[in-house]
Structures are given as C-alpha cells and as structure tokens.
Amino acid sequence: MLLQLGGRIKRWYSTISNKYFQPTLAAKRDSTQDDNNNPIPSGYFAVPPAWLEYPRWLPPPPQQLLDNRDAYEAAMDQRDRSLHPIRPGMDNSPLFALYRLYEAIVLDRNIDMRNEIEWFWRKRDWPVRDIPDPQDTDPARYAVLASIPSLIIQAYNRLIDLGLPREAPGIMTNEQFEEMKQRPKLFEEAPEWAIKVPPLDKVLKIPHRAHGYTGPWETVDDWDDVRASVPFKMKNILIWEPHIFFL
C-alpha cells in the first residue's frame, strides 16, 4: 500500500514538475508558455522549485524580480522543502544558498534572509571565502550576489568576536561557552571573486517596506544616508542595511 502511494505521489510530482517547473531562464520569464509550450496559469510565475540543482535554476535579474514581486513571491511560498527534498546525490551547496539569499534580499523577505544566514552558519564546512564564483552573466544580479558575502561576514564575525565559533553547538553550558571563548578566533573572509566584481554602470535601487511589513515601499536615494548598506554601495547599489544579525 505504501509503495503504491509512493509511486502515485512520484508520478504526480513528475507531471507537475514537467508541466510548470521546467528550468526557465530569464528570456522565458515573461512568456505565457513554459519550455514545453504548455500555457502558464494566469497570475502564476513559472519558477522551478528551489531544490533543483544549481545552475539549472536561476532567479530573474533584480529589476525583473521587483517588477513581478507578487507573482514571484507567490511562487516562492509554494516551495515546500518537505515535498521537494534534495534528490539523492544532489547535495545542497553554498552557491544555492547564495541565490536564495539573493531572492530574499531583493524582495525584502527579511525573515527568509536571516533564516538562510543562520542555516549557512551551521554548515561549518562552508567557509564564506570558499563560496564559488557563480560567474553570473547578468551584471545586476552578479553585483547583488557579490555584495552578499560581506553581509554574511558581518553577521558571523560579530559572533566569532564574542567567542562563539561556527562549530559551537546550538545549546551549551556556561562552562562550554567560557572554554570556547579561549580558543583562537578564526574570522570569516570574503571570497576573492566577490571583491573583484565591478560596480554597476547605473545605480540600482532596491526598495524596502517601511515600518516592518506594514508601511509603504521606500528607497534609499542619498549615498550619504547612514541607513544605506556599505557592501552594496561599493557595487553601486542603494539598499537599506538588511537586518542580518541573529542569536
């Protein structure tokens, strides 16, 4: 009985995946048909599940994300990690996490961003400096991706400076914490590729929602605004400093 049910679920998922979740590059994002020429349901943004193997899955460039915010967020909300687990032999990766952070930051999904940063923190064998170069062909998307490692470093090095290494358990005694504070502090560093990515020729403004999630959308318009994120300013991007700290 369980095997039969499992087979039905697998066939159902395969049908849905092939019809609506085929990998779709930016050139097809505004199409009314998917890669198999099936009609895309009205109001539905043909975005593949987040667990598809990188680089088959690429979110749209920043402006296209912003222009299709509601539809894209609806597609993101349909992702269910319990229903779309990583396939056997298909490991998650730092690059995949980087693109999920890209989505969350551009769309101002602060909770998703902080959850992702904290999840990455627990992957102790993923030094920030070893995040591979995505070699993204879209300049704006590449610039945002290159800004993210510096945000991760700010969040992590704050904890490391307090004496909490990445290998620290989620729950510890005061004695364990005091012992860890005595260890050499291994601070995170930015990957070289992220430093080398050039700033955009034209300024990119990424809006945020004022007053949490209840206020109107606003943008940072002044380079001297203290709220502007420094790592993003270095890539000619204006955005409020995201709330990156956890613990």
C-alpha positions in Angstrom: 0.0 0.0 0.0 2.8 2.4 1.0 4.7 1.6 -2.1 1.7 2.2 -4.3 1.0 5.5 -2.7 4.7 6.5 -3.0 4.5 5.6 -6.7 1.4 7.8 -7.2 3.0 10.7 -5.5 6.1 10.4 -7.5 4.1 10.3 -10.8 2.0 13.3 -9.7 5.1 15.3 -8.8 6.8 14.4 -12.1 3.7 15.5 -14.0 3.5 18.8 -12.2 7.3 19.4 -12.4 7.4 18.8 -16.1 4.4 21.0 -16.8 5.1 24.0 -14.6 8.5 23.8 -13.1 10.8 23.2 -16.0 14.0 25.3 -15.7 13.2 28.6 -17.2 15.9 31.2 -17.9 15.3 35.0 -17.8 14.4 35.1 -21.5 11.4 32.9 -20.9 10.2 34.6 -17.6 7.8 36.9 -19.3 6.4 34.2 -21.7 2.9 32.9 -21.5 4.1 29.4 -22.1 6.7 27.2 -20.4 9.5 25.4 -22.1 7.2 22.6 -23.3 4.7 25.2 -24.8 2.2 24.5 -22.1 0.2 27.6 -21.0 1.3 29.1 -17.7 -1.7 29.7 -15.4 -2.8 33.3 -15.1 -1.1 35.1 -12.3 1.4 32.2 -11.9 5.2 32.9 -12.3 6.9 29.8 -13.8 9.7 29.4 -11.3 11.2 26.0 -10.7 11.3 24.5 -7.1 14.1 25.8 -5.0 15.7 22.4 -4.7 16.5 22.0 -8.3 20.2 21.6 -8.9 22.2 24.8 -9.5 22.9 26.1 -12.1 19.7 24.8 -13.7 17.7 27.2 -11.5 18.4 30.9 -11.7 16.1 33.6 -10.3 15.4 36.6 -12.6 17.6 39.7 -12.5 16.8 42.3 -9.8 14.5 44.6 -11.7 12.5 41.7 -13.2 12.1 40.3 -9.7 10.9 43.7 -8.4 8.5 44.2 -11.4 6.9 40.8 -10.8 7.2 40.8 -7.0 3.7 39.5 -6.1 3.7 36.7 -8.6 7.3 35.6 -7.8 6.7 35.7 -4.0 3.6 33.5 -4.5 5.7 31.0 -6.4 8.3 31.1 -3.6 5.7 30.5 -1.0 4.7 27.3 -2.8 8.1 25.8 -2.3 7.8 23.2 0.4 11.1 21.7 1.4 9.3 18.6 2.9 7.7 17.9 -0.5 10.7 18.8 -2.6 13.7 17.3 -0.8 17.2 17.3 -2.2 17.3 14.4 -4.6 19.8 11.5 -3.9 23.3 12.5 -4.9 22.2 16.2 -5.3 23.8 18.0 -2.4 22.9 21.5 -1.5 25.7 24.0 -1.9 27.0 27.4 -0.9 26.0 28.8 -4.3 22.5 27.6 -4.0 22.2 29.3 -0.6 23.7 32.4 -2.1 21.0 32.6 -4.7 18.3 32.0 -2.1 19.8 35.0 -0.2 19.7 37.0 -3.4 16.0 36.4 -3.7 15.3 37.2 -0.1 17.3 40.4 -0.1 15.9 41.8 -3.4 12.4 41.1 -2.3 12.9 42.3 1.2 12.0 39.0 2.8 13.9 39.6 6.0 12.8 36.5 7.9 13.8 34.3 4.9 17.2 36.1 4.7 18.0 35.7 8.4 16.9 32.1 8.4 19.2 31.4 5.5 22.1 33.2 7.0 21.7 31.2 10.3 21.3 28.0 8.4 24.5 28.7 6.5 26.3 29.4 9.8 25.5 25.8 10.9 27.2 24.5 7.7 30.6 24.5 9.4 32.4 23.1 6.4 31.3 26.1 4.2 33.8 28.9 4.8 32.5 32.2 3.3 35.7 32.7 1.4 35.1 29.3 -0.4 31.8 30.3 -1.9 32.4 29.6 -5.6 32.2 32.3 -8.2 28.8 32.0 -9.8 30.1 33.7 -12.9 26.6 35.1 -13.4 26.1 36.6 -16.8 23.6 39.3 -15.7 25.6 42.3 -14.3 23.0 43.5 -11.8 22.3 40.0 -10.4 26.1 39.4 -10.2 26.6 42.6 -8.4 24.0 41.8 -5.8 25.4 38.3 -5.4 28.9 39.7 -4.9 27.6 42.0 -2.1 26.1 39.2 0.0 29.3 37.6 1.3 30.2 40.8 3.1 26.8 40.8 4.8 27.4 37.2 5.9 30.8 38.1 7.2 29.4 40.9 9.3 26.9 38.6 11.0 29.4 35.8 11.5 32.4 37.8 12.7 30.3 39.5 15.3 29.6 36.1 16.9 33.1 34.9 16.4 34.4 38.1 18.1 32.2 37.3 21.1 33.8 33.9 21.4 31.2 31.8 19.6 32.8 29.8 16.8 30.8 28.2 13.9 31.3 24.7 15.4 29.6 25.7 18.6 26.6 23.6 19.5 23.2 25.2 19.5 22.8 24.6 23.2 25.8 24.8 25.6 26.6 25.4 29.3 28.3 28.5 30.6 31.4 26.4 31.1 31.4 25.3 27.5 31.0 28.9 26.3 33.8 30.1 28.5 36.1 27.4 27.1 35.2 28.3 23.5 36.0 32.0 24.2 39.6 30.9 24.9 40.1 29.4 21.5 41.8 31.2 18.7 39.3 33.3 16.7 39.0 32.3 13.1 37.3 35.2 11.4 35.5 34.8 8.1 36.8 36.4 4.9 35.2 37.4 1.6 35.8 35.3 -1.5 38.2 37.0 -3.9 35.7 36.9 -6.8 33.2 39.0 -4.8 35.8 41.7 -4.2 36.6 41.8 -7.9 33.1 42.1 -9.3 32.9 45.7 -10.7 30.2 48.2 -9.6 27.3 48.6 -11.9 27.4 51.4 -14.5 24.0 52.6 -13.5 22.8 52.8 -9.9 20.4 50.1 -8.8 17.9 51.0 -6.1 16.3 48.1 -4.2 13.2 49.2 -2.2 12.3 48.0 1.3 9.0 48.2 3.2 8.9 50.9 5.8 7.8 50.1 9.4 8.4 46.4 9.1 6.0 44.8 6.7 3.1 47.3 7.1 4.4 50.5 5.6 4.8 51.7 2.1 7.7 50.7 -0.2 10.7 53.1 0.1 14.1 53.5 -1.5 17.3 55.0 -0.3 18.1 57.9 -2.6 21.1 59.5 -0.9 24.6 58.0 -0.9 25.3 59.7 2.4 22.2 58.1 4.1 23.5 56.3 7.1 20.9 53.5 6.5 22.5 52.6 3.2 24.3 49.3 3.2 28.1 49.8 2.6 28.8 46.5 0.9 26.0 47.3 -1.7 27.2 50.9 -2.1 30.5 49.5 -3.3 28.7 47.8 -6.2 26.6 51.0 -7.0 23.5 49.6 -5.3 21.4 51.6 -2.9 19.5 49.5 -0.3 18.8 49.8 3.4 21.2 47.8 5.5 19.5 44.4 6.0 18.8 43.1 9.5 21.5 40.4 9.3 22.3 39.7 12.9 20.9 36.6 14.7 21.5 35.0 18.1 
